[in-house]
Each structure stands twice: as C-alpha cells, then as structure tokens.
Amino acid sequence: MAGTVILSTTAVFIRYLTQTYRIPALVLACWRLGFTALTVLVVLGLARPGLLRVRPRDVHYLLLYGLLLAVFNGLWTLSVALNGAAVATVLVYCSAGFTALLGWWFLRERLGWAKLLAVALCLGGVILVSGVVGAADWRSGLPGISLGTLSGLGYAGYSLMGRSASQRGLNPWTTLFYTFGFAALFMLMFNLTPALSAFGGAARSADLLWLGKAWVGWGMLFLLAAGPTVAGFGLYNVSLVYLPSSVANLVATMEPAYTAVIAYFLLGERMGAIQVLGGVVILAGVVFLRLYEGRSAGNGRTPGGLREPV
C-alpha cells in the first residue's frame, strides 16, 4: 500500500512536465527509466554494491523483464494518446484480473471465489473513480480498446515477472536496477524508430534532449525517477516477495483513488460522489481479500479452502 501511495504521485509530475514543457510522452518515459536506473545504481553502489552482481544465468531473464517493462510503458502511453487518461486507466487496471488468472495458470497461485470477488470489486471501483460510466466515453473504437487492454496485460506480465524474480532468489532492488536499465535501452530504441514519432516518440534524435536548458524541467524529471518511480516500484517489488502477484496487483488498483485525492489537494481537481464511492469500493475489495486470507491462514486453510499439509 505504501508503494501504491507513492506511485500515485507520478501523475502529478508527468502532468507538470507534459503541460509545461510539452515533452513527447515516449521521450519522457525514456528519461524516467534511465534516471531511475541511475539512481538505484548510485544508491546500491554506495550502500550495497554486492547487490549489483547477478548470476550469468539471470541476465537473459532480466533482459526479458526489462523488455516487458518497456513494452508495457509504451502500450500504456499509446493507450492514453488514443483513449484519454480515464479510459486508459480503466483498461490498464484490467491487469488485476489478468494477474489473478495468469498467476493461477503459470505460478500455481490459488484462484478462489474470494479473489475473484475482490477482482470484480477493484475493477468496478476503478471504473467509478476514473469517471467512465457511460458508453459515450469509449469513443476510440476497437483499436484503442484493444491497445488499452494489451497495456493491462503488460502490467499483469510485469507483476508476474516480479513474483517469479523473487522465487528465483533475486533481490528486489537488484531486479529494479537491471529491469529499468534494460527498459531504458529498449525505450531509447523505440524513440529512434520513426514509425513511433506520431505516438509521442522522438521525431529526430535531437528531440531526446527536448528540455534543452530548462534545468527546472530536468530537475522535475529526475525527481520523478528518484522519488515516485524508485520508491514506488521498489516497494512494489519488495511486496512481491511476501505476497502473491495477484494480491499485490489488487492492492495496486487503489492507485487511481490515491491519485484522485492527491490531485484534489495539489491540483485543485474535484472528486464527485461517484468517484468517492469508487475509492471506497476499491478499498473494500482489498481489505476483504486480506481479511479473508488472514482468517483462512488462521484456520490452517488456504484461500482456496483446502487445509494446508502438515
């Protein structure tokens, strides 16, 4: 939950940068990923240099993980461009359902009625918080909706890879450094692909230095990486050591509610009664799941209803 609260401030930084400096979305994403990797490199190099070492057999795994992170960021950015922020948010948080299903399929995590109910509550709450309550909002057609749904699948894949990394014995902060570092390189390649310039990529290589001498902009971009991204994703990765990926992703669905509250105080955006209700529904889904699993563990049963072997 702490990681989700911190991640929810990301939108404030991104909104400031895109509105003030008009920086292309994929260029912003590239620098954000790069600055994040650089921040973790410096911190680990000074405090825990041993965490920078990985086994050769894990390099290919982390490379794939980084590619998935870059693709997810790209898909989400394109979804926002086609669908708008509200619809894109709804679609990316379809990841809660995807994660529960894929975690059951690939990682053999249990998928009981309580988890399915929590998924339904969280997704319903996301729809209410985002303000997407009418069919008129879904105006981008099948391409936009398909792209947004793929971004949700990408987020689910990121969650599953994080859980898998913890099962391989990789430290969460080591994973964070390598995945964001590799993702930054892949995002740089995306920006140098001319076909993506129409979707927020760099139209020419010089656009990668879009901010120029705008030192305040560079400072905000670095704060975006060093603050919400490092702390938010770092804590999220740590949570995957202790929680099933589906549960961690359900907790992350509270992000739109937190963002709405932060935007209310910092940006003056107002929440309607339906959005407040949505935040309560999301919170209810997460709390219900945690209480149910805690009770099941106390009774010596798994959430699926089967007693644990002694």
C-alpha positions as CSV (number, residue, x, y, z in Angstrom):
1,M,0.0,0.0,0.0
2,A,2.9,2.4,0.7
3,G,4.3,1.7,-2.7
4,T,0.9,2.3,-4.3
5,V,0.5,5.7,-2.5
6,I,4.0,6.8,-3.7
7,L,3.3,5.6,-7.2
8,S,0.1,7.6,-7.3
9,T,2.0,10.9,-7.2
10,T,3.6,10.0,-10.6
11,A,0.7,11.6,-12.5
12,V,1.3,15.0,-10.8
13,F,4.9,15.0,-12.1
14,I,4.0,13.8,-15.5
15,R,1.2,16.3,-15.9
16,Y,3.5,19.2,-14.9
17,L,6.2,18.1,-17.4
18,T,3.8,17.5,-20.3
19,Q,1.8,20.6,-19.8
20,T,4.7,23.0,-19.0
21,Y,7.3,21.7,-21.5
22,R,5.2,19.7,-24.0
23,I,7.8,16.9,-23.8
24,P,6.8,13.9,-26.0
25,A,5.5,11.0,-23.9
26,L,8.0,8.3,-25.0
27,V,10.9,10.7,-24.6
28,L,9.7,11.4,-21.1
29,A,9.4,7.7,-20.4
30,C,12.9,7.0,-21.7
31,W,14.5,9.6,-19.4
32,R,12.3,8.4,-16.5
33,L,13.5,4.8,-16.9
34,G,17.1,5.9,-17.4
35,F,17.2,8.2,-14.4
36,T,15.6,5.5,-12.3
37,A,18.3,3.0,-13.1
38,L,21.0,5.6,-12.5
39,T,19.5,6.5,-9.1
40,V,19.4,2.8,-8.0
41,L,22.9,2.3,-9.3
42,V,24.3,5.1,-7.2
43,V,22.4,4.1,-4.1
44,L,23.4,0.4,-4.3
45,G,26.9,1.3,-5.3
46,L,27.4,3.3,-2.1
47,A,25.3,1.2,0.3
48,R,25.1,-2.4,-1.0
49,P,27.5,-2.9,-4.0
50,G,27.1,-6.7,-3.7
51,L,23.5,-6.3,-4.9
52,L,24.8,-5.1,-8.3
53,R,26.1,-8.6,-9.1
54,V,23.9,-11.1,-10.7
55,R,24.4,-14.7,-11.8
56,P,25.1,-15.0,-15.6
57,R,22.0,-17.3,-16.0
58,D,19.8,-14.4,-14.7
59,V,21.0,-11.9,-17.2
60,H,18.7,-13.1,-20.0
61,Y,15.8,-13.3,-17.6
62,L,16.3,-9.7,-16.5
63,L,16.7,-8.6,-20.2
64,L,13.3,-10.1,-21.0
65,Y,11.9,-8.5,-17.9
66,G,13.2,-5.1,-19.0
67,L,11.8,-5.6,-22.5
68,L,8.4,-6.3,-20.9
69,L,8.6,-3.2,-18.8
70,A,9.5,-1.1,-21.8
71,V,6.6,-2.5,-23.9
72,F,4.2,-2.0,-21.0
73,N,5.2,1.6,-20.7
74,G,4.9,2.1,-24.5
75,L,1.5,0.4,-24.7
76,W,0.2,2.5,-21.7
77,T,1.4,5.7,-23.3
78,L,-0.2,4.9,-26.6
79,S,-3.4,3.9,-24.9
80,V,-3.5,7.3,-23.2
81,A,-3.0,9.0,-26.6
82,L,-5.8,7.1,-28.2
83,N,-8.3,6.6,-25.3
84,G,-7.6,9.5,-22.9
85,A,-6.5,9.2,-19.4
86,A,-9.7,8.0,-17.8
87,V,-10.4,5.1,-20.2
88,A,-6.7,4.2,-20.4
89,T,-6.7,3.9,-16.6
90,V,-9.7,1.6,-16.6
91,L,-8.1,-0.6,-19.2
92,V,-4.6,-0.9,-17.6
93,Y,-6.2,-1.9,-14.3
94,C,-7.8,-4.9,-16.1
95,S,-4.4,-6.2,-15.0
96,A,-5.9,-7.2,-11.7
97,G,-8.0,-9.8,-13.4
98,F,-5.2,-10.8,-15.8
99,T,-2.7,-11.2,-12.9
100,A,-5.1,-13.4,-10.9
101,L,-5.7,-15.7,-13.9
102,L,-2.1,-15.8,-15.1
103,G,-0.8,-16.3,-11.6
104,W,-3.1,-19.3,-11.2
105,W,-2.0,-20.6,-14.6
106,F,1.8,-20.1,-14.6
107,L,2.7,-19.7,-10.9
108,R,0.0,-22.1,-9.4
109,E,-1.3,-19.3,-7.2
110,R,-4.8,-20.2,-5.9
111,L,-7.8,-18.6,-7.5
112,G,-10.8,-18.9,-5.2
113,W,-14.1,-17.2,-5.0
114,A,-12.8,-14.5,-2.6
115,K,-10.1,-13.5,-5.0
116,L,-12.5,-13.3,-7.9
117,L,-14.9,-11.2,-5.9
118,A,-12.0,-8.9,-4.9
119,V,-11.0,-8.5,-8.6
120,A,-14.6,-7.6,-9.5
121,L,-14.8,-5.0,-6.7
122,C,-11.5,-3.5,-7.6
123,L,-12.2,-3.2,-11.3
124,G,-15.7,-1.8,-10.6
125,G,-14.1,0.8,-8.3
126,V,-11.5,1.8,-10.9
127,I,-14.3,2.4,-13.4
128,L,-16.2,4.7,-10.9
129,V,-13.0,6.6,-9.8
130,S,-12.0,7.2,-13.4
131,G,-15.4,8.6,-14.3
132,V,-16.0,6.2,-17.1
133,V,-19.7,5.4,-16.5
134,G,-21.2,5.8,-20.0
135,A,-20.7,4.1,-23.3
136,A,-20.0,7.5,-24.9
137,D,-16.6,7.6,-23.2
138,W,-15.4,4.6,-25.2
139,R,-15.1,6.6,-28.4
140,S,-11.7,5.4,-29.7
141,G,-13.2,2.2,-31.2
142,L,-11.7,-1.3,-31.3
143,P,-8.1,-0.3,-32.0
144,G,-7.9,1.9,-28.9
145,I,-9.7,-0.5,-26.6
146,S,-7.5,-3.4,-27.8
147,L,-4.4,-1.4,-27.2
148,G,-5.6,-0.4,-23.7
149,T,-6.4,-4.0,-22.9
150,L,-2.9,-5.1,-24.0
151,S,-1.5,-2.5,-21.6
152,G,-3.4,-4.2,-18.8
153,L,-1.9,-7.5,-19.9
154,G,1.5,-5.9,-20.0
155,Y,1.1,-4.7,-16.4
156,A,0.0,-8.2,-15.4
157,G,3.0,-9.6,-17.0
158,Y,5.2,-7.2,-15.1
159,S,3.7,-8.3,-11.8
160,L,4.1,-12.0,-12.6
161,M,7.8,-11.5,-13.6
162,G,8.4,-9.7,-10.3
163,R,6.9,-12.6,-8.4
164,S,8.9,-15.0,-10.5
165,A,12.1,-13.0,-9.8
166,S,11.6,-13.3,-6.1
167,Q,11.1,-17.1,-6.5
168,R,14.5,-17.2,-8.4
169,G,16.1,-15.6,-5.3
170,L,16.8,-12.2,-7.0
171,N,16.8,-9.2,-4.6
172,P,14.0,-6.8,-5.4
173,W,16.4,-3.8,-5.7
174,T,18.8,-5.8,-7.9
175,T,15.8,-6.6,-10.1
176,L,14.7,-2.9,-10.1
177,F,18.1,-1.7,-11.3
178,Y,18.5,-4.2,-14.2
179,T,14.9,-4.1,-15.4
180,F,14.8,-0.3,-15.5
181,G,18.2,-0.1,-17.1
182,F,17.4,-2.6,-19.8
183,A,13.9,-1.0,-20.2
184,A,15.6,2.4,-20.8
185,L,17.7,1.0,-23.6
186,F,14.7,-0.6,-25.2
187,M,12.7,2.7,-24.8
188,L,15.7,4.5,-26.5
189,M,15.3,2.1,-29.4
190,F,11.6,2.8,-29.6
191,N,12.3,6.6,-29.7
192,L,14.7,6.1,-32.6
193,T,12.0,4.2,-34.5
194,P,10.5,6.8,-37.0
195,A,7.1,5.0,-37.1
196,L,6.6,5.8,-33.4
197,S,7.2,9.5,-33.6
198,A,3.4,10.1,-34.2
199,F,2.7,8.4,-30.9
200,G,4.9,10.5,-28.7
201,G,8.3,9.3,-29.8
202,A,11.2,11.4,-30.8
203,A,10.7,12.7,-34.4
204,R,14.5,13.1,-34.7
205,S,17.4,12.2,-32.4
206,A,17.8,15.8,-31.2
207,D,14.3,15.6,-29.6
208,L,15.8,13.3,-27.0
209,L,17.2,16.5,-25.5
210,W,13.8,18.1,-25.7
211,L,14.2,20.0,-22.4
212,G,17.4,21.7,-23.5
213,K,18.5,24.2,-20.9
214,A,15.2,24.0,-18.9
215,W,17.0,23.0,-15.7
216,V,13.8,23.1,-13.7
217,G,12.3,20.6,-16.1
218,W,15.3,18.3,-15.8
219,G,15.1,18.6,-12.1
220,M,11.4,17.6,-12.0
221,L,12.2,14.7,-14.4
222,F,14.9,13.5,-12.1
223,L,12.6,13.8,-9.1
224,L,10.0,11.8,-10.9
225,A,12.5,9.0,-11.3
226,A,14.3,9.2,-7.9
227,G,11.1,9.7,-5.9
228,P,7.8,8.0,-7.1
229,T,9.4,5.6,-9.5
230,V,12.3,4.2,-7.4
231,A,10.4,4.2,-4.1
232,G,7.1,3.2,-5.6
233,F,8.3,0.3,-7.9
234,G,10.9,-0.6,-5.3
235,L,8.3,-1.2,-2.6
236,Y,6.0,-2.9,-5.0
237,N,8.8,-5.3,-6.0
238,V,9.5,-5.9,-2.3
239,S,5.9,-6.7,-1.7
240,L,6.1,-9.4,-4.3
241,V,8.5,-11.3,-2.0
242,Y,5.7,-11.5,0.6
243,L,2.5,-11.5,-1.4
244,P,1.2,-13.5,-4.4
245,S,1.3,-11.4,-7.5
246,S,-2.4,-11.3,-7.8
247,V,-2.8,-9.8,-4.3
248,A,-0.1,-7.2,-4.8
249,N,-1.7,-6.2,-8.1
250,L,-5.1,-5.9,-6.3
251,V,-3.6,-3.6,-3.8
252,A,-2.1,-1.5,-6.7
253,T,-5.6,-0.9,-8.0
254,M,-6.0,1.6,-5.2
255,E,-3.7,3.9,-7.1
256,P,-6.5,5.8,-9.0
257,A,-8.2,6.5,-5.8
258,Y,-5.0,7.8,-4.2
259,T,-4.2,9.9,-7.3
260,A,-7.7,11.5,-7.2
261,V,-7.1,12.5,-3.5
262,I,-3.7,13.9,-4.2
263,A,-4.9,15.8,-7.3
264,Y,-7.7,17.3,-5.1
265,F,-5.2,18.8,-2.7
266,L,-2.3,19.7,-5.1
267,L,-4.0,20.4,-8.4
268,G,-7.5,21.5,-7.2
269,E,-9.3,18.7,-9.0
270,R,-12.6,17.8,-7.5
271,M,-13.9,14.3,-6.8
272,G,-17.5,13.6,-7.5
273,A,-19.7,11.5,-5.3
274,I,-19.4,8.5,-7.7
275,Q,-15.6,8.8,-7.6
276,V,-15.6,8.8,-3.8
277,L,-17.8,5.7,-3.9
278,G,-15.4,4.1,-6.3
279,G,-12.5,4.6,-4.0
280,V,-14.5,3.0,-1.1
281,V,-15.3,0.0,-3.4
282,I,-11.6,-0.5,-4.3
283,L,-10.6,-0.3,-0.6
284,A,-13.4,-2.7,0.4
285,G,-12.2,-5.2,-2.2
286,V,-8.6,-5.1,-1.0
287,V,-9.5,-5.2,2.7
288,F,-11.9,-8.0,2.2
289,L,-9.3,-10.2,0.5
290,R,-6.7,-9.6,3.1
291,L,-9.1,-10.3,6.0
292,Y,-10.3,-13.4,4.2
293,E,-6.8,-14.7,3.6
294,G,-5.8,-13.9,7.2
295,R,-8.8,-15.8,8.5
296,S,-8.1,-18.7,6.2
297,A,-4.4,-18.8,7.4
298,G,-5.5,-18.7,11.0
299,N,-7.8,-21.7,10.4
300,G,-4.9,-23.6,8.8
301,R,-6.6,-23.4,5.4
302,T,-5.5,-21.8,2.1
303,P,-7.7,-19.2,0.4
304,G,-8.9,-21.9,-1.9
305,G,-10.5,-23.8,1.0
306,L,-8.0,-26.7,1.2
307,R,-6.3,-27.4,4.5
308,E,-2.5,-26.9,4.3
309,P,-0.5,-30.2,4.6
310,V,1.4,-30.5,7.9
